[in-house]
Amino acid sequence: MADPPVHLFARASDPGGLSPRAAAGPVPARRRHDVARAQLARETTPDVLLGLSGRQLIEEAIDLALEHLRVRGEPSAVLFIDLDGLRAANEDLRVALAKRLAAALRPDDVVASFRDDVFVVVARGVADDDLAYALATRLTRELEAPLDGVGGPQIRASVGISLMREQDPSAAAVVARADAAMFSARNKAFRDAHGDDDQPSRLSREAQVEAAFERSTIDDLAVCYQPIADLRDGSIAAVQAHVHWEHPELGTIAAHEWEPIADAHGQLPPIGRWALDEACAQTVRWAPARSGRPMRTCVAAAPAQVADASFADDVMRALDRGAATGHALALSFTAAALAAASPGLLEELADAGVELIFDNADARCAAQANLGLLPIGMLTLDLATIDARSSSDVTRTLAETAATAGRLGARAVATGVERHEQLQMVIDAGFSFAQGSLFKRSQSAPATEHLVYAERPFAGLIARRPASLDVPAHDGEAAVEVAAPSERDAR
């Protein structure tokens, strides 16, 4: 029998990673922390509401409320409150709103910050939709009422309600319903204010992506691969793994759309763990067909993933799995990810044979990150970040980055290479490796195999072209279109 779907929204602390926690069996109606929860609810202050995320507090409060529902029959509801405008609010307005929210609740209610501009309330004794709606309406009026003497943006509240059910398997299930209801309310408010539009707004797109994330499973994601070319001989030096999400209704959901949502839900570490395992398992399967040549896999490490206590163990497990088949692993870090690394982590990874990459860094960023003190083996530079500059600026930045890599004993990788003239500039600047759509876009493992098995698939691209093939720049539209080879021809 197939395993049940694993929902992306789950407690980050669960041993199963993305798996929702199973429903608890019969337990005593009163736990030792019951009194502590009620005491904390009575002492809710602006400092608590404006501090760090209260995910754990909320989930514990929901677990306790579910227990009371099953054992005592006492109902409860969860309210998700999104305060549009809170991120732009000054400190005085934020404190005033927190005081107002704390004062509007009953002593036994629990409230905490869940995300930057979202608060969650666990309300005891709310048995039906009418009571929940009345509470939500009152809180909305309180939060949207003008505050005397406090300037700032107009705050609009959208509230999602989820009544608890005895069959709810976990706090995550209750939270997911309330969160989805809140986004539905926010979208309705937006449509009422602006009217229906055939073109989806940015707000509705964000809401749709978050709602889709709540309903999706790990099976909806796929790991795709983009080759990294060795500019010395045209071979494949490595493959870069990317998590790809193709939604049946929303189409391709880019990483910059869903990663902040996953981060807010605490799901980047388990998703990153899954992607690391998938990528390493795939390249281990490819390794025997490469006649002993190691296949290096590059995987991005998000700051939240690096900060997770199990990160080093996850990496070591992946290394052990591929140790006998010539598999090699590279991890790329942004400046934020490097800052999130615990002392000694990078040295531990390097000692284990992991190639460490500093992602998208020019010479200035590399100096600021004190890379000379770290065991960095590669620097990458995204041409998209410098291509808008003048030709001389681009040339200088490429040369400086290549020189910085040389001083660090590292290799330079150019990413975002899309045109032949860019590739030639990269080669002239002294880069050893390159990646981009000129070589191949990110694609599935089966579509990547023919490149992995080829000996020097990019040798023709890196050969210097005759000057007669250079096309002069023209301000108008190109009059000639060259068809790209089909996937079948490329094989």
C-alpha positions in Angstrom: 0.0 0.0 0.0 1.3 3.4 -0.9 2.3 5.7 1.9 -0.1 8.5 2.8 0.7 12.0 1.4 3.1 14.0 3.5 1.9 17.6 3.9 4.4 20.4 3.7 2.9 22.1 6.7 4.0 20.2 9.7 5.8 20.7 13.0 9.4 21.4 12.2 10.4 19.5 15.4 8.7 16.3 14.3 11.1 13.3 14.0 9.6 12.5 10.6 10.6 15.8 9.1 7.6 16.7 7.0 5.3 14.0 8.4 2.4 15.4 10.4 2.4 14.1 14.0 -0.1 11.2 14.7 -3.0 11.9 16.9 -2.4 11.4 20.5 -4.0 8.6 22.4 -6.1 9.0 25.6 -4.2 11.2 28.0 -5.0 12.8 31.3 -7.2 15.8 31.0 -4.9 18.0 32.9 -1.2 18.2 32.4 1.4 20.0 34.5 1.8 22.7 31.9 -2.0 23.4 31.8 -1.7 25.9 34.6 1.4 27.4 33.1 -0.4 28.0 29.8 -3.3 29.8 31.5 -0.8 31.8 33.5 1.1 32.8 30.4 -2.1 33.8 28.7 -3.0 36.1 31.6 0.5 37.7 31.4 0.4 38.4 27.7 2.2 41.7 27.1 3.3 43.7 24.1 6.9 42.4 24.6 5.6 38.9 24.2 3.5 39.7 21.1 6.3 41.7 19.4 9.1 39.3 20.2 10.2 36.1 18.5 7.7 33.9 16.8 5.4 32.0 19.1 4.9 28.9 17.0 5.8 26.5 19.8 3.5 28.3 22.2 0.6 28.2 19.8 1.1 24.6 18.9 1.2 23.6 22.6 -1.9 25.6 23.3 -3.7 23.9 20.4 -2.6 20.5 21.5 -3.9 21.2 25.0 -7.2 22.5 23.6 -7.6 19.4 21.5 -7.0 17.3 24.5 -9.7 19.2 26.4 -12.1 18.7 23.5 -11.6 15.0 23.3 -11.6 14.3 27.1 -13.9 17.0 28.5 -15.9 18.0 25.4 -14.7 21.6 25.8 -14.7 23.4 22.4 -12.1 25.9 21.2 -11.3 27.8 18.0 -8.1 29.1 16.4 -8.1 32.6 14.8 -5.4 33.7 12.4 -5.2 37.5 12.3 -3.2 39.1 9.5 -2.5 42.8 10.1 -1.9 44.4 6.6 0.3 47.4 7.1 2.0 46.1 10.3 5.4 45.6 8.6 5.5 49.3 7.6 4.3 50.4 11.1 6.6 52.3 13.4 7.5 51.0 16.9 4.9 53.1 18.7 2.1 51.8 16.5 3.2 48.2 16.8 3.3 48.5 20.6 -0.1 50.2 20.7 -1.6 47.4 18.6 -0.1 44.7 20.7 -1.5 46.3 23.8 -4.9 46.6 22.2 -4.9 43.0 21.1 -3.8 41.7 24.5 -6.5 43.8 26.3 -9.2 42.6 23.9 -8.8 38.9 24.8 -10.2 36.9 27.7 -7.9 35.7 30.5 -7.9 32.0 29.2 -7.2 32.9 25.6 -3.7 32.4 24.3 -2.2 34.8 21.7 1.3 34.9 20.1 3.1 36.2 17.0 3.2 33.5 14.3 4.8 35.4 11.5 5.9 39.0 11.0 2.4 40.4 10.6 0.3 37.4 11.7 -1.0 36.7 15.2 -2.8 33.5 16.3 -5.4 33.3 19.0 -6.4 30.1 20.7 -9.9 30.9 22.1 -11.5 28.5 24.6 -15.2 27.9 24.7 -15.9 28.9 21.1 -18.4 26.2 20.0 -19.9 27.3 16.7 -19.5 29.6 13.7 -21.6 32.4 15.2 -19.5 32.7 18.3 -16.3 32.6 16.3 -17.5 35.2 13.9 -18.6 37.5 16.7 -15.2 37.2 18.3 -13.4 37.8 15.0 -15.6 40.8 14.3 -14.9 42.4 17.6 -11.2 41.9 17.3 -11.2 43.3 13.8 -13.0 46.5 15.0 -10.6 46.9 17.9 -7.5 46.5 15.7 -8.7 48.8 12.9 -10.0 51.6 15.2 -7.8 54.8 15.0 -5.2 55.2 17.7 -5.0 58.7 19.2 -1.5 60.2 19.0 0.1 57.4 17.1 0.9 57.9 13.5 1.5 55.3 10.8 -0.1 53.4 8.0 -3.8 52.3 8.1 -4.0 48.8 9.6 -6.4 46.3 8.0 -7.2 43.1 9.7 -8.1 39.8 8.0 -9.2 36.9 10.2 -9.4 33.2 9.4 -11.3 30.9 11.8 -10.8 27.2 12.4 -13.1 25.4 14.9 -11.3 22.4 16.4 -12.6 18.9 15.7 -12.1 15.8 17.6 -10.7 14.1 14.5 -8.0 16.7 14.0 -4.8 14.7 13.9 -2.5 17.5 15.1 -2.1 21.2 15.8 -0.8 21.5 12.2 -4.1 20.5 10.7 -6.0 23.2 12.8 -3.4 25.8 11.9 -3.5 25.0 8.2 -7.3 25.5 8.1 -7.2 28.8 9.9 -4.3 30.0 7.8 -6.1 29.1 4.5 -9.3 30.8 5.8 -7.4 33.9 6.6 -6.0 34.1 3.1 -9.5 33.6 1.7 -10.7 36.5 3.8 -7.8 38.7 2.8 -8.4 38.0 -0.9 -12.1 38.8 -0.5 -11.3 42.1 1.1 -8.9 42.9 -1.7 -11.5 42.1 -4.4 -14.2 44.2 -2.5 -11.8 47.1 -2.4 -10.4 47.0 -5.9 -13.1 45.0 -7.9 -12.5 41.9 -9.9 -9.7 41.9 -12.4 -8.8 39.5 -15.1 -5.2 39.8 -14.2 -4.3 38.4 -10.8 -2.8 40.9 -8.5 0.5 40.4 -6.7 -1.4 40.1 -3.4 -3.7 37.4 -4.8 -0.8 35.5 -6.3 1.0 35.5 -3.0 -2.2 34.2 -1.3 -2.7 31.6 -3.9 0.8 30.3 -3.6 0.6 30.2 0.2 -2.8 28.4 0.0 -1.3 25.9 -2.5 1.7 25.3 -0.2 -0.7 24.4 2.7 -2.4 21.8 0.5 0.6 20.4 -1.2 2.7 17.3 -0.4 6.3 16.6 -0.9 5.4 14.6 -4.0 4.4 17.8 -5.7 8.1 18.9 -5.7 10.8 17.6 -7.9 14.6 18.0 -8.0 15.9 19.2 -11.3 19.5 19.6 -12.4 21.5 22.2 -14.3 25.0 21.3 -15.5 28.1 23.3 -14.6 30.5 23.3 -17.5 34.3 22.9 -17.2 35.6 25.7 -19.4 39.0 24.0 -19.8 37.7 21.1 -21.9 33.9 21.3 -22.2 33.1 18.5 -19.9 30.5 18.5 -17.1 32.2 19.4 -13.8 29.0 19.1 -11.7 25.3 19.4 -11.6 23.4 22.0 -9.6 20.3 20.7 -7.9 17.2 22.9 -7.8 13.8 22.2 -6.2 11.1 22.7 -8.8 7.4 23.1 -8.1 5.0 22.8 -11.1 1.4 23.5 -9.9 -1.5 22.2 -12.0 -3.3 25.5 -11.7 -0.7 28.2 -10.9 2.0 26.8 -13.3 5.6 27.0 -12.3 6.0 28.5 -8.9 9.5 30.1 -8.7 11.7 29.5 -5.7 11.6 33.2 -4.7 7.8 32.8 -4.3 7.5 29.7 -2.2 10.8 29.7 -0.2 9.8 32.6 2.0 6.5 30.8 2.8 8.3 27.6 3.6 10.7 29.6 5.8 7.8 31.3 7.7 6.3 27.8 8.3 9.6 26.4 9.5 9.7 24.0 6.5 12.9 24.9 4.8 15.1 22.5 6.9 13.0 19.4 6.1 12.5 20.4 2.5 16.3 21.0 2.2 17.0 17.7 3.8 14.7 15.9 1.3 16.3 17.7 -1.6 19.8 16.8 -0.4 18.9 13.1 -0.1 17.2 13.1 -3.5 20.0 14.9 -5.3 22.7 12.7 -3.8 20.8 9.5 -4.5 20.4 10.5 -8.1 24.0 11.3 -8.7 25.0 8.1 -7.1 22.9 6.3 -9.7 24.7 8.3 -12.4 28.2 7.6 -11.1 28.9 4.1 -12.4 28.2 5.1 -16.0 30.9 7.8 -15.9 33.8 5.3 -15.9 34.9 6.2 -12.4 34.8 9.9 -12.9 33.3 11.5 -9.7 30.0 13.2 -10.2 29.8 16.3 -8.0 26.4 17.5 -6.9 25.9 21.1 -5.8 23.1 21.8 -3.4 22.2 25.2 -2.0 22.1 25.5 1.8 19.4 28.0 3.0 20.2 30.0 6.2 17.3 28.3 8.1 18.7 24.9 7.0 22.2 25.7 8.1 21.0 26.9 11.5 19.1 23.7 12.1 20.8 21.5 14.6 20.6 18.4 12.4 22.2 20.0 9.4 25.7 18.5 9.8 24.2 15.0 10.5 22.1 15.3 7.4 25.1 16.1 5.3 27.2 13.3 6.8 24.4 10.8 6.1 24.4 11.8 2.5 28.1 11.5 2.2 28.0 8.0 3.7 25.4 6.9 1.2 27.6 7.8 -1.8 31.0 7.1 -0.4 31.5 3.8 -2.4 30.4 5.1 -5.8 32.5 8.1 -6.4 29.9 10.6 -5.4 31.0 14.0 -4.2 29.0 16.8 -2.7 29.3 20.6 -2.9 27.2 23.0 -0.8 26.7 26.6 -1.8 26.2 29.3 0.9 25.0 32.9 0.6 26.4 35.5 2.9 23.3 35.0 5.1 23.8 31.2 5.2 27.5 31.7 6.2 26.4 34.0 9.0 23.9 31.3 10.2 26.6 28.6 10.4 27.6 27.5 13.9 31.3 27.8 14.9 33.3 25.0 13.3 30.6 23.8 11.0 32.3 24.8 7.8 35.6 23.3 8.9 33.8 20.0 9.8 32.2 19.9 6.4 35.4 20.6 4.5 37.3 18.0 6.5 34.6 15.5 5.4 35.3 16.2 1.8 32.5 18.6 1.1 33.3 21.4 -1.5 32.1 24.7 0.0 30.9 27.4 -2.4 30.3 31.1 -1.7 27.3 31.9 -3.8 26.9 35.1 -6.0 29.8 37.1 -4.6 31.9 39.7 -6.3 35.3 40.7 -4.9 33.8 43.3 -2.5 31.3 40.8 -1.0 34.0 38.2 -0.7 36.2 40.6 1.3 33.3 41.6 3.6 32.6 37.9 4.3 36.2 37.3 5.5 36.4 34.4 3.1 40.1 34.1 3.7 39.4 32.7 7.1 37.0 30.0 5.7 37.7 26.8 3.7 35.9 28.0 0.6 36.7 26.1 -2.6 34.6 28.0 -5.1 33.2 31.5 -5.7 30.2 32.1 -8.0 29.2 35.3 -9.7 25.8 35.7 -11.3 26.1 37.7 -14.5 22.5 38.8 -14.1 23.6 41.1 -11.2 26.3 42.9 -13.3 25.1 42.6 -16.9 23.3 46.0 -16.7 26.5 47.8 -16.1 28.8 49.1 -18.9 31.0 46.6 -20.7 34.1 47.9 -18.9 32.4 47.5 -15.5 31.4 43.9 -16.3 34.9 43.1 -17.5 36.5 44.6 -14.4 34.1 42.8 -12.0 34.7 39.5 -13.7 38.5 40.0 -13.5 38.4 41.1 -9.8 36.3 38.1 -8.8 38.5 35.6 -10.7 41.6 37.3 -9.0 39.9 37.0 -5.6 39.2 33.4 -6.1 42.9 32.8 -7.1 44.1 34.5 -3.9 41.8 32.3 -1.8 43.0 29.2 -3.6 39.4 28.7 -4.9 37.9 28.4 -8.4 35.6 30.9 -10.0 32.2 29.9 -11.4 30.1 32.2 -13.6 26.4 31.6 -13.4 23.6 33.1 -15.6 25.6 32.7 -18.8 23.1 33.1 -21.6 25.0 34.4 -24.7 28.2 33.6 -26.5 29.7 37.0 -25.9 29.1 36.6 -22.1 30.8 33.2 -22.2 33.8 34.7 -24.0 34.2 37.5 -21.4 34.0 34.8 -18.7 36.7 32.7 -20.3 38.9 35.8 -20.9 38.5 36.8 -17.2 40.0 33.5 -16.1 36.9 31.7 -14.9 37.2 27.9 -14.7 33.5 27.0 -14.7 30.2 28.4 -16.0 26.5 27.7 -15.8 23.5 29.1 -17.6 20.9 28.6 -20.3 23.6 28.8 -23.0 24.7 25.4 -21.8 21.4 24.0 -20.5 18.5 25.1 -18.4 17.5 23.2 -15.3 15.6 20.0 -16.2 14.6 16.6 -14.9 17.0 13.8 -14.1 16.0 11.8 -17.2 16.5 14.8 -19.5 19.9 15.4 -18.0 21.3 11.9 -18.3 22.6 12.2 -21.9 24.7 15.2 -20.8 26.0 13.4 -17.7 27.1 10.4 -19.8 28.7 12.5 -22.6 32.5 12.9 -22.4 32.7 16.6 -23.5 29.2 17.9 -24.3 30.2 21.5 -24.3 33.5 21.4 -26.2 31.9 23.2 -29.2 30.5 26.0 -27.1 33.8 26.9 -25.4 35.8 27.0 -28.7 36.5 30.6 -29.7 34.2 31.5 -32.6 35.5 33.1 -35.8 35.1 36.9 -35.9 32.8 36.4 -39.0 30.2 34.9 -36.7 30.0 37.9 -34.5 26.8 39.9 -35.1 27.0 43.7 -34.6 24.7 45.2 -32.1 21.5 46.7 -33.5 18.9 48.9 -31.8 15.9 47.3 -33.5 14.5 43.8 -33.5 16.7 41.0 -34.9 15.7 40.1 -38.4 17.0 36.5 -38.2 16.0 33.8 -35.8 18.1 30.7 -35.2 16.1 27.7 -34.0 17.5 25.9 -31.0 18.2 22.1 -31.5 15.4 19.9 -30.2 15.9 17.7 -27.2 16.1 14.6 -29.5 18.7 16.2 -31.7 20.8 17.1 -28.6 21.0 13.4 -27.7 
